[in-house]
Amino acid sequence: MLRLNRRAVVIGAALAPFAARAQTLPGTVRIIVPYPPGGSVDAIARLIQPGLQQRLGTTVIIENRTGASGSIGTDMVAKARPDGSTWLFSFDNLVLNPFVLGKLPFDTEKDLQPVYLLGKAPYVVCTQASKPYRSLADVIAAAKERPGKFSYGTPGAGSLGHLAMTLLGKEAGVQFVHVPYRGAAPALNDALAGHVELFVGSIAIALPQIESKTVRALAQLGEKRAAALPDVPTAKESGFPKIAADAWWGFFAPAGTVDAMTERFRAAVDAAVQDPGLARQITEGQQVTLVGGGPDELRRFVHDQMGIWGPVARENGITSE
């Protein structure tokens, strides 16, 4: 019995360096942001970077690799070595691209390893303050009176707002006219000018205009009401239970990254985000409701989102072109 215990000790000592290496990240790690500077993904990544670097004890670099609605940077991560040196920070376009961009050079569910679901924020439906609409019911009634002429602007073709409004139109039996823009800011500006009846986009960009009363929020498209808009009902509360469109942000690794590495990275991100000062910057500055979901929750969420929006894109011939 004594000999067996000594053997176990020897084996344990031999394996210890391997276990330690499995949890040790390289001296420099890159977080690939597949979108340009200035957007929410880039802004949140840069807010997290100092605290994450401190907790990991390694250099953390934010690298923007943009193009093709985020798929170029995502492909870079999907093809990277699973050695803990490369991570992806992305958002809702990730689950839409396989359907609106055509064939991608990677498989979203097979080639990316979910790590951490940071948080969510609802898309909102807004209108210029001088417009007569006060609710989603008013919008639907007006669209029925003007079939094929009631317009809404979004940050782009194939965006989550585009798909959500397409689904809403099907559920309500009305035909909205989609006007795609190159980003949320020009879409919101045209709604302010009255060139489109509605703006559909993330709460973060719409809230300043809502608070200044230059636009009116008619509905939130997320699962729950955002704390910043407690009096604005969700689409579900307005009679459309299938409509749930939340912007979301999450970290991924190349498939095959060892669990010990992803767990260390996840724990470090979570600890950084829980810092009260940083949490306030994310929740108030970007209007993100923190979730803090682990790999399993993010994996299920991605799978479910693809199951919801894939059919909407296919059945309605929606592409990002």
N, C-alpha and C positions, 0 to 999 in steps of 0.2 A: 504493500500500500504506500509506503514511504517512497519507493522508487517511482511509482506512478505519479505521485505529487511533484517530485522533482522533474519528471519528464514534462508535466504540464507547465511548470514554471519556465523551463527552457523553451518550449514551443511558444508560450506567451511572450517571452522576451524577444524571440526571433520575429514574431509577427508585429510587435509594437511599432517598429519604425515604419512598416507598411501602412498601418492604421493612421499613424501620425501624418505620413505623406499624403494619404487619401484626403485628409482634412485641411492640409496646407495649400493655400492658393499661391500662384506664382507671385513674384515680387511686384509685377505690374499687371493689372487686369483692365480690360476695356469694356465699357458698356456702350454697345452700339445703339444709337438713337436713329431710327430709319426715316426721320423727318427733319426739316430745316430748323435752325435756331429760331426762337421766338414763339413756337407753338407750345402747347401744354406738356407734351411728352419731353421736349428738351428742357423746359423750365423746371419741371418736377425732378428730372434726373439731376440737374445741376444743384437743386436745393438739397437733394439727398447725398450728393457726392462727398462733402466734407465729413459728415457723420459716419458714412459708410467706410470711408478710408480710415478714419480713426479706429473704428471697431474691428476692421479686418487687419489692420497693421500692415497694409500694402498700398501701393500707389493705384489710385482709381482714375482712369481717364474716360471722359465722355467724348465719344466720337460720332459725329453726324455723317451717316452714309445714306443719302437721300435718293429718291427717284422711284417711279412706278408705284405711287401710293404706298410707299414703305416696303415694297417687296424686294428691292435691291439690297438694302441693309439686312433685311430678314434672311435672304438667301445667303449672305455672307456668314451669318451666325449659324445657319443650318448646316453649312459646309465646313465650319471651323472645327479644329481638333477639340475633343471634349476633355480638355485638360484644366479647365477652370480659368483660362485666360480671357475668354470671350463670353459676354452675356448680352442679351437683348432686352431692351425696355421698349415696349410697344403699347398700342391701344386698339380701339375697336376695329379699325380697318383690317387688322390681322385676320379676323374671321370672315370678312367680306371679300377680300381679294381673290380667294380661290374661285369665286363665282362671278365677280364682275370684271376680272382681268383676263379670264381664260386660263390656259394651262400655265402653271407656275413651275419653276425648276426645282421645287422642293415640296414636300408634303407637310402641311401645317401641323398635323397631329402626330406624324411619325418622326419628323426630323427636328422637332423642337421639344425640349423637355420643360414642362411648366415648373416654375419655382415659387412665385409669390404674386398673389392678386392684391395689388396695393389698394385700389378703391374704385368707386363708381361716381358718376354724376349724370343727372338726367338731361336728355335733350328737351328743349322747350319750344313751344309754338307761340310766336309773338306777332303782333301787328302794330302798325303806326298808331300812336295814341289818338289821333283824330278819326280813325276808322270806326265804323259803328259796331264792330264785333266785340262781344263781351264774354263769349264762351265758345267752346268747341261746337256746341249745338248751333250757335249763330253762324259759324263758319260753314258747317255742313249745309245749313239751310240756304246760305248765299250761293254755295257751289251748285246746289241743285237748281237754283234759279238761273244760273249762268253756266250750263254744262260746257266743259272744255275751255272755259275762259277764266277760271278762278286760279290765280297763280301763287306759287310759293317759291322762295329762294332757299338754297342750301349751299354748303361749302363745296359741293361738287357732285357730278354724276356718279352714281354708285356709292355715295356716302350713306351712313346709317340714317341720316335724316331723310334722304331720298327713299330708301327702302321702307322706313317706318310710315311715311306719308302715303306711299303706294299701298301698303297694307291697310292703312286707315281708310283710304278711298274705297278699296274693295269691300271692307267691312261695312262702310256707311252707304255704299251704293252710289258714290259720286266720282266724278272725274276731275282731279286737280291737274293743273298745268305746272310741270316742274321746270324751274329756271335754274340751271346749275351755274355756280360761280367758281372762280379760282381762289377758294378760301372763304372763311367765315366773314371776315371784315367787309369785303365788297358786297356780300349778300345782305349783311345787316345794314350797310349804308343805303342800298337800294330800297330796302324795306322802310327805312327812316324817310327816304324821299318819296315814298308812296308808289314806286315803280312796280313793286310786287305787293300782293295783298298780305303775305305772311313771310316771316323769317323762321326757319327751323334749324336750330343749332344747339351747341352745348350751353348750359347755363352760365359758364364762366365768362363767355364773351357777351352774352345778352344781359347779364345782371346789372352792370353799370347803367345801361340805357333803361332798364326796367325801374331801377331805383330813382333815376332822374325823371321818370314818367314821360320819356319821349317815345317809348314803346310800351305796349300792354301785354303782359303774359296771359295767354288764354288757357294753356294746358301744359302740364309736364308729361313727357312721354316715358319716364322711368317707372320702375317698380313702385317707388315710394316718393312722397313729397320731399323735396329738399328743404332743409331747415331754413334756408334763405327765402323760400317762397311758401310759407306755411298755408297761405290762403288760396294758392293756385292748385286746382285739382289735377289728378293724373288722368290719363286717357282711360285707364281702367275704371276709375271712379265716375267717369263721364259716359260709361256704357260700352266701352270697347276693351273687354278683358284680354284680348290677344295682343294688344299693343303694349310693349315694354321695351323701350329703347334707351339704354344707358350707355353713355361713354364710359370706358373703363381703361385701367392702366395695369400692366403686369410685367413681371420679369420672367425670362426664359433662358435656358442654356441649350447648347447643342445636345442632341440625343446621345445618350451614352455617358454623359457626365456622371461620375460616381455620386451616390446619394450623400455621402459624408460631405462632399464639397458643396453640393446644392443646399444642404441643410445649414452649413456654416454661413453661406452667403445669405440665405433666407433669414436666418436668425439675426444677422448683422443689419440687414435692411430693416427688419421689423423693429429692432432696438433703436435704430436711427429715427425711424418714423414716429416712434412713441415719444420722442423728446418733445416736451410741450411746445417749445418755440417753433420747431419744424412742423409739428402737427398743425399748429395754428396757421402757418404760412401756406400749407397745402390745403387745409379745409376752408380757410377764409379767402386766400388769394386765388386759388384755383377751383374753389367750390366742390372739392372732392370729398365724398363721404368715405372715410377709411374703412377698409374691410379686413385686411391682414390675413387673407386666405392662403393656406399652404398649397403644395403641389397638387394634392388630390382635388381640392376645391377648384383650383384654376383649371385643371384638366377637364373636370366635369362641366365647368362653365363654358370653356371654349367649345367643347363638343356640343353642348346644348345650343349655344349661339349659332354655330354653323348649321345645326338642324332647323333653326327658326328662319334664318335669313337666306340660306341657300335656296330653298324652294321659292321664296319671294322673288329673288333675282332671276331664277330660271323661268318661272311661270310668266313673268312680265317682261322678259327679254332685257333686263337691266344690265348695262355694262358701264364702265367708267369712261368709255369713249365719248 
